[in-house]
Amino acid sequence: MYVKMGERWNIIPKKRILPYIILGLLAQHEGMTGRQITRQFQNEIGEFWKAAHSQIYPELRQMVQDKWIEKYVKADNDKEIYYKLLPLGKQKLTRWIEEPLEDLPVSQDLFSLKLFFIQDVNHPELHRLVQEEIQLLETQLSYLKTREQLLFPDGPDYHHAYGHYLILKRAIARLNSQLTWLKTLQV
């Protein structure tokens, strides 16, 4: 992010979000391995936030060093390293949740970017582009509905993982809205 300071533009470091996601995961599931944390980015969290294996482990090391979390080995399995939340980590997570939302940059959306540059309704790629996006969104929607049935077969659980349920419903609503809009295009 760039901020103008006088006559110069200065680079402001991007705020690190990954440690707060890891703290949130450890608050929900005490005692997770790095592999288990990484898997969360392939499933639930991956629906709205991406992080690579190569980002997670250095972050875990830094969080241990900062005393936000602690690593340990279970007595019955000395090969796996587990992580648990420490009081300072709980404080950091609570403070982060309490912070007002920031105006974050829009995530990369190649469909919108390509669509933006199409100048003519008769552009030869317009129909293909829209149909491709519809297909991708329908696949994502099907996946999310399957996850909803798997994780919340009886509807929302108001006392456990309710936020997860709300995010899943938001993602489904967003995809439905995008599909409705795409299907109204005259291409």
C-alpha positions as CSV (number, residue, x, y, z in Angstrom):
1,M,0.0,0.0,0.0
2,Y,1.3,3.5,-0.9
3,V,0.6,6.6,1.1
4,K,1.5,10.1,0.0
5,M,3.6,12.0,2.5
6,G,4.4,15.5,1.3
7,E,5.8,15.2,-2.2
8,R,6.7,11.5,-1.9
9,W,4.9,8.3,-1.9
10,N,5.9,6.0,0.9
11,I,5.3,2.2,1.1
12,I,3.3,1.2,4.2
13,P,3.8,-2.4,5.0
14,K,0.8,-4.6,4.5
15,K,-0.8,-5.6,7.9
16,R,-0.2,-9.3,8.6
17,I,-3.5,-11.1,8.9
18,L,-2.2,-14.7,8.9
19,P,-1.2,-14.7,12.6
20,Y,-4.8,-13.7,13.6
21,I,-6.2,-16.5,11.5
22,I,-3.9,-19.0,13.2
23,L,-4.8,-17.6,16.6
24,G,-8.5,-18.0,15.8
25,L,-8.0,-21.6,14.6
26,L,-6.1,-22.4,17.8
27,A,-8.9,-20.8,19.9
28,Q,-11.4,-23.1,18.2
29,H,-9.3,-26.3,18.2
30,E,-6.7,-26.4,21.1
31,G,-3.7,-28.4,20.1
32,M,-3.3,-28.4,16.3
33,T,-0.3,-29.4,14.2
34,G,1.1,-27.2,11.5
35,R,-0.4,-29.7,9.0
36,Q,-3.8,-29.5,10.5
37,I,-3.6,-25.7,10.4
38,T,-2.5,-25.8,6.7
39,R,-5.5,-28.1,5.9
40,Q,-7.9,-25.5,7.2
41,F,-6.7,-23.2,4.4
42,Q,-7.6,-26.0,1.9
43,N,-11.1,-26.2,3.2
44,E,-13.2,-23.8,5.3
45,I,-10.8,-20.8,5.5
46,G,-9.7,-21.3,2.0
47,E,-13.1,-20.2,0.8
48,F,-12.3,-16.6,1.7
49,W,-8.6,-16.4,2.6
50,K,-5.6,-18.1,1.1
51,A,-2.3,-19.0,2.7
52,A,0.5,-21.3,1.5
53,H,2.4,-23.9,3.5
54,S,5.4,-21.7,3.0
55,Q,3.7,-18.8,4.8
56,I,2.2,-20.8,7.7
57,Y,5.3,-22.4,9.2
58,P,7.4,-19.2,9.4
59,E,4.4,-17.5,10.9
60,L,4.1,-20.3,13.5
61,R,7.8,-19.9,14.4
62,Q,7.4,-16.1,14.8
63,M,4.3,-16.5,16.9
64,V,6.2,-18.9,19.2
65,Q,9.0,-16.4,19.5
66,D,6.6,-13.6,20.3
67,K,5.0,-15.9,23.0
68,W,1.5,-15.8,21.3
69,I,1.5,-19.5,21.1
70,E,3.5,-22.4,22.5
71,K,4.7,-25.6,20.7
72,Y,4.7,-28.9,22.4
73,V,4.9,-32.7,21.7
74,K,2.2,-35.0,23.0
75,A,3.6,-37.8,25.3
76,D,2.1,-40.6,23.2
77,N,3.5,-39.2,19.9
78,D,6.9,-37.5,20.0
79,K,7.0,-36.9,16.2
80,E,4.3,-34.3,15.7
81,I,4.6,-30.7,17.0
82,Y,1.4,-29.2,18.3
83,Y,0.6,-25.6,19.0
84,K,-1.6,-24.0,21.6
85,L,-2.7,-20.5,22.4
86,L,-1.0,-18.6,25.2
87,P,-2.7,-15.8,27.2
88,L,-0.9,-13.1,25.1
89,G,-2.2,-14.8,22.0
90,K,-5.8,-14.8,23.3
91,Q,-5.4,-11.0,24.1
92,K,-4.0,-10.4,20.6
93,L,-6.9,-12.3,19.0
94,T,-9.5,-10.4,21.1
95,R,-8.0,-7.0,20.3
96,W,-7.9,-7.9,16.6
97,I,-11.5,-8.9,16.5
98,E,-12.4,-5.7,18.2
99,E,-10.6,-3.5,15.6
100,P,-12.8,-1.7,13.1
101,L,-12.7,-3.1,9.6
102,E,-10.2,-1.5,7.2
103,D,-10.6,-0.7,3.6
104,L,-8.7,-3.6,2.2
105,P,-7.7,-3.9,-1.5
106,V,-10.1,-5.9,-3.6
107,S,-8.9,-9.5,-4.1
108,Q,-7.6,-10.4,-7.5
109,D,-10.5,-11.2,-9.8
110,L,-9.3,-12.0,-13.3
111,F,-12.8,-12.3,-14.7
112,S,-13.7,-8.7,-13.6
113,L,-10.3,-7.5,-14.8
114,K,-10.8,-9.0,-18.3
115,L,-14.4,-7.9,-18.5
116,F,-13.4,-4.4,-17.7
117,F,-11.2,-4.2,-20.8
118,I,-13.9,-5.5,-23.2
119,Q,-15.2,-2.4,-25.0
120,D,-17.8,-3.8,-27.4
121,V,-20.9,-5.9,-26.8
122,N,-19.9,-7.9,-29.9
123,H,-16.4,-8.7,-28.6
124,P,-15.7,-12.3,-29.7
125,E,-14.5,-13.4,-26.2
126,L,-17.4,-11.9,-24.2
127,H,-19.8,-14.9,-24.4
128,R,-17.0,-17.4,-23.7
129,L,-15.8,-15.4,-20.7
130,V,-19.2,-15.1,-19.2
131,Q,-20.0,-18.8,-19.7
132,E,-16.7,-19.8,-18.2
133,E,-17.3,-17.6,-15.1
134,I,-20.8,-19.1,-14.7
135,Q,-19.4,-22.6,-14.8
136,L,-16.7,-21.8,-12.3
137,L,-19.2,-20.1,-9.9
138,E,-21.7,-23.0,-10.2
139,T,-18.9,-25.5,-9.3
140,Q,-18.0,-23.3,-6.3
141,L,-21.6,-23.0,-5.3
142,S,-22.1,-26.8,-5.5
143,Y,-19.0,-27.3,-3.3
144,L,-20.2,-24.8,-0.7
145,K,-23.7,-26.3,-0.5
146,T,-22.1,-29.8,0.0
147,R,-19.9,-28.3,2.8
148,E,-23.0,-26.8,4.4
149,Q,-24.8,-30.1,4.4
150,L,-21.8,-31.9,5.7
151,L,-21.0,-29.4,8.5
152,F,-24.5,-28.2,9.4
153,P,-27.0,-30.9,8.4
154,D,-29.4,-29.7,11.1
155,G,-29.0,-25.9,10.3
156,P,-27.0,-23.5,12.4
157,D,-25.5,-24.4,15.7
158,Y,-26.0,-21.3,17.7
159,H,-23.5,-22.3,20.4
160,H,-20.7,-23.7,18.4
161,A,-19.1,-22.6,15.1
162,Y,-21.9,-20.1,14.5
163,G,-19.5,-17.6,12.8
164,H,-18.4,-20.4,10.5
165,Y,-22.0,-21.1,9.6
166,L,-22.6,-17.4,8.8
167,I,-19.5,-17.1,6.6
168,L,-20.6,-20.2,4.7
169,K,-24.1,-18.8,4.2
170,R,-22.5,-15.4,3.1
171,A,-20.4,-17.2,0.5
172,I,-23.4,-19.1,-0.9
173,A,-25.4,-15.9,-1.1
174,R,-22.6,-14.0,-2.8
175,L,-22.2,-16.8,-5.4
176,N,-26.0,-16.9,-6.0
177,S,-26.0,-13.1,-6.5
178,Q,-23.1,-13.2,-8.9
179,L,-24.8,-16.0,-10.9
180,T,-28.1,-14.1,-11.1
181,W,-26.3,-11.1,-12.4
182,L,-24.2,-13.1,-15.0
183,K,-27.3,-14.8,-16.3
184,T,-29.0,-11.4,-17.0
185,L,-26.2,-10.3,-19.4
186,Q,-27.2,-10.2,-23.0
187,V,-24.3,-12.1,-24.5
